[in-house]
Amino acid sequence: MANPDQKTIFIDNAFEEIKNICTNLQKDTDTSNLEIKNLLKVIMNEWEEKEEQKTGIGFR
């Protein structure tokens, strides 16, 4: 990908930031991979619900 568009760059940066947050959480609290995955699922579900309430359109 020689010239990624702005959306791709934004998604890649967000992914790296979330990965770093999760890694630091695991180091600081001895959280398991499964617990991190469950936390991310809860966050996504909450975000989807709020987005659906705002726009009336869900992601599913």
C-alpha positions in Angstrom: 0.0 0.0 0.0 2.1 2.9 -1.3 -0.4 5.7 -0.6 -3.0 4.7 2.0 -6.0 7.0 2.3 -6.7 9.0 5.5 -9.3 6.5 6.7 -6.8 3.6 6.5 -4.2 5.6 8.4 -6.8 6.6 11.1 -7.9 2.9 11.5 -4.3 1.7 11.7 -3.4 4.3 14.3 -6.5 3.5 16.4 -5.7 -0.2 16.3 -2.1 0.5 17.5 -3.4 2.7 20.3 -6.0 0.1 21.4 -3.4 -2.6 21.3 -1.0 -0.6 23.5 -3.8 0.2 26.0 -4.7 -3.5 26.2 -1.0 -4.5 26.5 -0.4 -2.0 29.3 -3.6 -3.1 31.1 -2.4 -6.7 31.0 1.0 -5.7 32.4 -0.5 -3.6 35.1 -3.3 -5.9 36.3 -2.2 -9.4 35.2 -5.4 -9.6 33.0 -5.7 -12.6 30.8 -6.2 -12.5 27.0 -9.8 -13.8 27.4 -10.6 -11.0 29.8 -9.2 -8.4 27.4 -11.2 -9.9 24.6 -14.4 -9.8 26.7 -13.7 -6.2 27.7 -13.3 -5.2 24.0 -16.6 -7.0 23.1 -18.4 -5.1 25.9 -17.0 -1.8 24.7 -18.0 -2.5 21.0 -21.5 -3.5 22.1 -21.9 -0.3 24.1 -20.5 1.8 21.2 -22.8 0.1 18.7 -25.9 0.7 20.9 -25.0 4.4 21.3 -24.4 4.7 17.6 -27.7 3.1 16.8 -29.5 5.4 19.2 -27.9 8.4 17.6 -28.5 7.4 14.0 -31.1 4.7 14.0 -28.7 2.6 12.0 -26.8 -0.4 13.5 -23.8 -2.2 12.2 -25.2 -5.6 12.1 
